Amino acid sequence: DVLLLLQPQMQSTLEEWECVFVQSVADVINILEVVDDKLMLPEKWCSPKLYKQVGEFLKTFGCVRCKIKKRVGYQNQGEFTNEQIIHIGKQLNGVSLSEKFDFYPTPDELVERVQELADIKDKETILEPSAGTGSLLNGLNKTYITCIEINEVLATILQEKGYNVYNCAFEDFVFADAKYDKIIMNPPFGKRLDAKHIVRAFNEFLKDGGTLVAIHSTGIKSSTDKYSKEFQKLYEEYGVLQEDYTNNEFKNSGKGTNVATTISKFVKAKI
């Protein structure tokens, strides 16, 4: 859909107008305004399809629809600032973090369970290989935590929260001397990255005697692809517990997904 939007230029009289061609979410991001801490759409808005797409994009950041007079906007109720939302929208050309990086923040219920199973003690070192905004780490001592995050905006958010952050893909993370007491993770599920990341984290970054607790897709427990088989072999040798979740825990996370999830716990026996 192509929408020809007529709007007054900011530094001119109302008689002077600017023509803006809007045909994608990325185009709309460029003309969003922040008004009273709300992200506001232009007053003249007439493309229902594009309007819906913009709404879905903003919803992934925790934004809720609202109105100011005749203008439709979104009240930001998430942990991203309006400026960060606009920056990410421009950076990713209107694609959501969920679609681009498989980013689905961990719900509180699962955060509590992962931390309970990890049984983290005082001064134990912790690795989060795909940290996002740090949901899995809420309430833990930042002093002993290392985060890895591929997206630079999310990495900046983590740094501002006080975490030690490496801004790179977990596949590219190389720090040979680092071994951790505990690893907690909610890796991306696409392309079996959850299986791949769990196996790499356990083999390369977990101390002997350490514990790894991961949220992952239920499918890797039985799939026959290479990475799923490696995960299954790892669980046969070191797995101590698996819990399946099928209640749509991630339905309202990011873009939303109904994929069945499992929490697995591994303990690396001391040599």
VENGILIN-V435908 format. One record per backbone hydrogen bond with DSSP energy under -0.5 kcal/mol. NH is the residue of the N-H (numbers start at 1). CO is the residue of the C=O. E is the energy in kcal/mol with one decimal. If there is no record, write none. Layout:
NH CO E
NH CO E
This chain:
3 22 -3.1
4 2 -0.5
5 3 -0.8
5 20 -2.8
6 4 -0.5
7 5 -0.6
7 18 -1.7
9 16 -0.9
12 9 -1.3
16 13 -1.6
18 7 -2.4
20 5 -2.3
20 18 -0.5
22 3 -2.9
22 20 -0.6
23 21 -0.5
28 24 -1.7
29 25 -2.4
30 26 -1.2
31 28 -1.7
32 28 -0.6
32 29 -0.9
33 40 -2.0
35 33 -0.7
35 38 -2.7
38 35 -1.4
39 74 -2.4
40 33 -3.7
40 38 -0.7
41 72 -2.9
45 43 -1.0
48 46 -0.7
51 47 -2.9
52 48 -2.2
53 49 -1.9
54 50 -2.6
55 51 -2.1
56 52 -2.3
57 53 -2.2
58 54 -2.6
59 55 -1.9
60 56 -1.0
60 57 -0.7
61 58 -1.5
62 59 -2.0
63 58 -1.6
64 75 -2.8
66 73 -2.9
68 71 -2.6
71 68 -2.3
73 66 -2.9
74 39 -2.3
75 64 -3.3
76 37 -0.7
76 74 -0.5
77 62 -1.8
77 75 -0.7
85 81 -2.2
86 82 -2.3
87 83 -2.3
88 84 -2.8
89 85 -2.5
90 86 -2.2
91 87 -2.9
92 88 -2.8
93 90 -0.9
94 89 -3.0
95 92 -1.4
100 96 -2.5
101 97 -2.8
102 98 -1.2
103 97 -1.2
104 102 -0.7
110 107 -0.6
111 107 -2.1
112 108 -2.5
113 109 -1.5
114 110 -2.7
115 111 -2.4
116 112 -2.0
117 113 -2.5
118 114 -2.3
119 115 -1.4
120 115 -0.6
124 121 -1.9
126 144 -2.8
127 182 -1.9
128 146 -2.4
131 128 -0.6
131 148 -2.4
134 131 -2.8
137 134 -1.3
138 135 -1.3
140 137 -2.3
142 140 -0.6
144 141 -1.2
145 142 -1.6
146 126 -2.5
147 164 -3.0
148 128 -2.2
149 166 -2.4
155 151 -2.6
156 152 -1.9
157 153 -2.1
158 154 -2.3
159 155 -2.3
160 156 -2.6
161 157 -1.3
162 158 -0.5
162 159 -1.3
163 158 -2.2
164 145 -0.8
165 163 -0.7
166 147 -2.4
167 165 -0.5
168 166 -1.4
172 169 -1.4
173 169 -0.6
173 170 -1.0
178 175 -2.3
179 177 -0.5
180 205 -2.8
182 125 -2.3
183 211 -2.2
184 127 -1.7
185 213 -1.9
187 215 -0.6
192 189 -1.1
193 190 -2.0
196 192 -2.3
197 193 -3.1
198 194 -2.2
199 195 -2.1
200 196 -2.1
201 197 -2.9
202 198 -2.4
203 199 -2.5
204 200 -2.6
205 201 -1.8
206 201 -0.5
206 202 -0.9
207 180 -2.9
209 268 -3.4
210 207 -2.3
211 181 -1.9
212 266 -2.4
213 183 -2.6
214 264 -2.4
215 185 -2.6
216 262 -2.6
218 260 -2.1
220 217 -1.0
221 218 -1.8
222 219 -1.7
223 219 -1.8
229 225 -2.3
230 226 -1.8
231 227 -2.1
232 228 -2.7
233 229 -2.3
234 230 -2.1
235 231 -2.4
236 232 -2.2
237 233 -1.5
238 234 -2.8
239 235 -2.0
240 265 -2.7
241 265 -1.1
243 263 -2.4
245 261 -3.6
251 248 -1.8
253 250 -1.3
254 252 -0.5
256 253 -2.3
257 250 -1.6
261 245 -2.1
262 216 -2.8
263 243 -2.7
264 214 -2.5
264 262 -0.5
265 241 -2.5
266 212 -3.0
267 238 -2.0
268 210 -2.7
269 267 -0.9
